[in-house]
């Protein structure tokens, strides 16, 4: 059975409009690849595209911890400057 590109493209574009930010770009990119190759979209292909644009909880936590350490470091530097009579 041959998949017609136009309905698939319309579906992908409609879906992309309902999604936000970079997830929409990944869906449109995956849709274009499917239409270009006239292949079936599988859950694995869509899942891989979604995983490529999402951030894991561990990555988010690590980023927050780095930002917190940087903020604390800047606060310590500011306190040291104030002790010497300087502005932050």
N, C-alpha and C positions, 0 to 999 in steps of 0.2 A: 504494500500500500504506500503510495507516494504522499508525503505531507506537503500541503500547499503553503508556500512561504507567506502569503499575504495575511491569512488568518492568524498565523503564529506571530508575525510581526505586530499586528494590531493588538493581540493579547499581551505581548511583552511590553509594548508601549503603554497600554492602559494600566497594567500592573505597575510599571515603573512610576507612573504619575501618582500612584497611591502610596508609594514608599518614600522614605526620606533619604537625603544626603547621599553618601557613598554607596549605600545599599542599592539605591536606584541605579547608579552607574554600573554596578556589578550585574544586576538583573538585565539591564539593557545590553551590556556586553555579552552576557551569556545568551540572550535572545538573538542577537545578531549572529553569533557563532552557530546557533541552531538553524536559523533561517538560511545562512550562507551554505551550510552543509546539507540542508534538507534532512536532518537527522532528528530522531526523537529526543525530547528533553527527559532526562532521567532524574530521579531524586538525588543521585550521587553527584551529578554535574551541578545542579542547583545548590546542593549542600556545600560543595567545595567552593563555589563562588561566594556563598554567604560566609563561610568560615574565613575566607581570605580578607574580608572587609570588617570583621567583627573583632573586638578586643576582649580577651579573656579576663576573667575576674582577677587572676593572678597578675596579669600585666597592669591592670587598673590599680590594684593595690600597691604594686611596686612603684608606679609612677607617683601615686599619692605620697608614699613614704619618702621618695626622693625630693619631692616638692616641700614636704614638711621639714626635712633635714636642711634644705637650702634656706628656708624661711628662718629656722632656728639659728643657723649660722649667721645670717644677716642680722638678726636681733642681737646676738652676742657681739658682733662687730660694732653695731650701733651703740650698745652700752659702753663698750671700751672707748669709743670716740667721745661719748658724752662725759666719761670720767676725766678725759684729758681736756675738757672744755670746748670740744669741737661739735659741730652740727653733724647729724646723720646723713 
